[in-house]
Amino acid sequence: MDNKYISERVSSIRQEIEELRNLNEKYRAHNEHAVIEKSAHQNRELRLSQIKQELAIMLKGCGLQLPTP
């Protein structure tokens, strides 16, 4: 992977994470959720996990690794 691709991909991922966070905040603002809202929330959580995996792969390709929480 070249630096330009990585930079563009990270920028895209940042935007996606921001969108997911905003949607999750709206979800948490309500106490009751329809089935479709719960499903969408689960999909967002899955996507965040996929993003984390993608970033780990990108970092590994650069000889780095994600910090453990």
Protein Blocks (a to p, Z undefined) as FASTA:
>chain_A
ZZklmmmmmmmmmmmmmmmmmmmmmmmmpmbdcfklmmmmmmmmmmmmmmmmmmmmmmmm
nopacddZZ
